[in-house]
Amino acid sequence: MSAAWRIGVDSRRCIGTSICAGTAPEHFRLVDGLSAPLADVVAPAEVILDAADSCPVEAITVRDATDDRLIAPEE
């Protein structure tokens, strides 16, 4: 497992359900009704994957910060 993950939120896809902020409030917040990560690069945590997998429109991506490999959502 990598030492760091990069969190991204596609603001064009996000519909503001706040599931991510409810699932992982230490990593996501709503800004003007849309999800935003609190930090772009974070230490790996299962709750981040849960938030990405819970997004109904797959607006959240989690990538390996070293090689940009997609970790979530699963393809």
C-alpha positions as CSV (number, residue, x, y, z in Angstrom):
1,M,0.0,0.0,0.0
2,S,1.2,3.5,-0.8
3,A,2.3,6.0,1.8
4,A,0.0,8.7,0.6
5,W,-3.2,9.1,-1.4
6,R,-4.4,12.0,-3.5
7,I,-8.2,12.8,-3.1
8,G,-10.0,14.5,-5.9
9,V,-13.6,15.7,-6.3
10,D,-15.1,16.4,-9.7
11,S,-17.2,19.5,-9.1
12,R,-19.0,19.0,-12.4
13,R,-20.2,15.5,-11.2
14,C,-20.8,16.3,-7.5
15,I,-24.5,16.7,-6.7
16,G,-23.9,17.6,-3.0
17,T,-25.5,14.7,-1.2
18,S,-23.0,15.1,1.6
19,I,-22.6,11.3,2.0
20,C,-18.8,11.8,1.9
21,A,-18.8,14.5,4.6
22,G,-21.1,12.3,6.7
23,T,-18.9,9.2,6.1
24,A,-15.5,10.9,6.5
25,P,-15.9,14.4,8.1
26,E,-12.2,14.5,8.8
27,H,-11.5,14.4,5.1
28,F,-14.5,16.1,3.3
29,R,-16.7,19.2,3.7
30,L,-19.4,20.9,1.7
31,V,-18.4,24.2,0.1
32,D,-21.2,26.1,-1.6
33,G,-23.2,22.8,-1.7
34,L,-20.5,20.7,-3.2
35,S,-18.0,18.3,-1.8
36,A,-14.4,19.4,-1.2
37,P,-11.5,17.5,0.3
38,L,-9.9,19.1,3.4
39,A,-6.5,18.1,2.1
40,D,-5.4,17.0,-1.4
41,V,-2.8,14.5,-0.2
42,V,-3.6,12.3,2.9
43,A,-2.4,9.2,4.7
44,P,-4.3,6.1,3.5
45,A,-7.5,5.4,5.5
46,E,-10.3,3.0,4.9
47,V,-12.9,5.7,5.6
48,I,-11.7,7.6,2.5
49,L,-12.4,4.5,0.3
50,D,-15.8,4.2,2.0
51,A,-16.6,7.8,1.1
52,A,-15.5,7.4,-2.5
53,D,-17.4,4.1,-2.9
54,S,-20.5,5.7,-1.4
55,C,-20.7,8.6,-3.8
56,P,-23.7,8.0,-6.0
57,V,-22.2,9.8,-9.0
58,E,-18.6,8.7,-8.5
59,A,-17.4,12.3,-8.2
60,I,-14.6,11.3,-5.7
61,T,-11.4,9.7,-6.9
62,V,-8.6,8.4,-4.7
63,R,-5.2,7.9,-6.4
64,D,-1.8,6.8,-5.2
65,A,0.1,10.0,-4.7
66,T,3.3,8.4,-6.0
67,D,2.2,6.8,-9.3
68,D,-1.3,8.3,-9.8
69,R,-2.8,4.7,-9.9
70,L,-6.6,4.8,-9.3
71,I,-7.5,3.2,-6.0
72,A,-11.2,4.2,-5.8
73,P,-13.8,4.0,-7.0
74,E,-13.1,0.5,-8.4
75,E,-13.4,0.4,-12.1
